[in-house]
Amino acid sequence: MSNTTNQSWGGRFSEPTDAFVARFTASVDFDRRLYHHDIRGSIAHATMLERVGVLTSDECEAIVQGLGEVEREIEAEQFPWSVELEDVHMNIEARLTEKIGITGKKLHTGRSRNDQIATDIRLYLRDEIDIVAAELARLREGLIELATREADTIMPGFTHLQTAQPVSFGHHLLAWQEMLARDHERLLDCRKRVNVMPLGAAALAGTTYPIDRHVTAELLGFERPAENSLDAVSDRDFAIEFGAFASVLLMHLSRMSEELVLWTSAQFDFIDLPDRFCTGSSIMPQKKNPDVPELVRGKTGRVYGHLMGLLTLMKSQPLAYNKDNQEDKEPLFDTLDTVQGCLKAFADMVPAIEAKTDNMFEAARKGFSTATDLADYLVRAGVAFRDAHEIVGQAVALGLREQKDLSEMSLDELRQFSDAIQADVFEVLTLEGSVAARNHIGGTAPDQVRAAAQRARDALATLQQEA
């Protein structure tokens, strides 16, 4: 009688696996989340084997019915998961064999756990990408609608976090939307490379059975079978690519978070976040902490770490499959969970942002934000730009001494620096005039913001239709 503990490979072993090694090498504690996709892949594989004559119709029917029973047990949390069976594949196959007898052992004909797990991960990631895409679209929709509402709201635009020029708050929000639009395209492009089927590559070289991989690919909704069996079972670049997408996305969400945290502070006081997205302090009763954006900002490092882990995991592996690749799942799973959680939080929170328009407007009046408009005015009056720059610098210096904004100075005060300045100068020194003057595609004029929001809305609808 065999001393081994694993029925899938124990024949050549003369002693059982060490109990610690069995636990150390097992993956069932985390890869069990693939059960639905493992069963789905097995049903497609059995169906294909029946079509090519490897299984009889009765055998295929028994396998499909048995797998359905196994899935219902798992979903009812009545499934006897076993570490001794190592992984999700062998747990399901062993339970299937208990239910339908020796026919269950025929399911693995023409495949290996190597191509099985590569297929499961791709099926799982493809479905999860669709969830991520839906949440990302929801966040983009919320940003577009908020930007439309705030097209006329004026706030200071910053460079180096110093007041630079007045902009529309809606324009600022659409900058975030543009970042997310590129992320959305990256995600859907990544999905194309995920949607390739490894099944049929077997352990590394294919199989001698007369399988039809195109049938299996069609049953599972894959675009095509993988071209090379060695590559199909051994690479995880599709998971790395998703990790790269996730890192760029979280970088963008982190930048958004940083601004939201600043804007909710007493020092800025530009926006208010609803209480349901904030927490208080255990000791300071006045505090309202923007925990959602702070936590998203923090989780960015977690996702970066998983990307580096996956890259490092693959960097020295010879072809074909190696046990190292068992370590791909936990970083991928946690990346997916983190991305979905961050997107859901932001998609719920962003439409509820309340702009404190008066505070934004007053902040834009500080820091001489219309100085560039005065320089442009002088250039239009025939003054060389470098001379105009010097003139405006002198006017700003006076404003600093007198504690006056440019728009608060008298015409005589401004004319002491240039005779080119006339009474109409105040039309360009107002915040409203400055913002409205940038009336071109990509500019911050309210009409342009509304037009850009509509274009973004249309582009998002088209992207979703094509996906």
Secondary structure, DSSP 4 states (H G I P E B T S, - for coil): ----S-TTTGGG-SSPPPHHHHHHH--HHHHGGGHHHHHHHHHHHHHHHHHTTSS-HHHHHHHHHHHHHHHHHHHTT-----GGG-SHHHHHHHHHHHHHGGGGGGTTTT--HHHHHHHHHHHHHHHHHHHHHHHHHHHHHHHHHHHHHTTT-EEEEEETTEEEEEEEHHHHHHHHHHHHHHHHHHHHHHHHHH-EE-TT-TTTT--SS---HHHHHHHHT-SEE-S-HHHHHH--HHHHHHHHHHHHHHHHHHHHHHHHHHHHSTTT--EE--GGG-B--SS-TT--B-HHHHHHHHHHHHHHHHHHHHHHHHTTPPSS--GGGGGGHHHHHHHHHHHHHHHHHHHHHGGG-EE-HHHHHHHHHTTTTTHHHHHHHHHHTT--HHHHHHHHHHHHHHHHHHT--GGGS-HHHHHTT-TT--GGGHHHHSHHHHHHH--STTS--HHHHHHHHHHHHHHHHHHHHH-
